[in-house]
Amino acid sequence: MTRWVLVTVVTLMLAGMVGVALARHFGRSGGRLSIAVSVVSLWLAAWVLWSFIAGLAAHWGMLAWYDTGLFALLALIGGFWQYRTHVRTGREHGLAVFVGGQLVWLIILLVQNGSFER
């Protein structure tokens, strides 16, 4: 299963890079495909970093539970919202949505692991 996920991610990233290169070649570096690749790249990188940090935290006993499926749902919703915001109002507002999504995930993770209980 891990190989299929890796092959899928690599294929999507290569297709995105080719799409961005073609968009830049034809003079549309800020096109929608370029924005979509940027958004997908940000959320994939966040998924990798969160998974790595959660693995370390679980190893050291600081984290009892981590659900990657819930993060995938947040990434889909947040990525769509970030893309729409980026297209409508600009890059800075889209990045604000991304950072907000990461903060929401941090709060969800802390609540799931009982950090706010007395």
Secondary structure, DSSP 8 states (H G I E B T S, - for coil): -HHHHHHHHHHHHHHHHHHHHHHHHTT-TTSHHHHHHHHHHHHHHHHHHHHHHHHHHHHTTS-S---HHHHHHHHHHHHHHHHHHHHHH-HHHHHHHHHHHHHHHHHHHHHHTTTT--
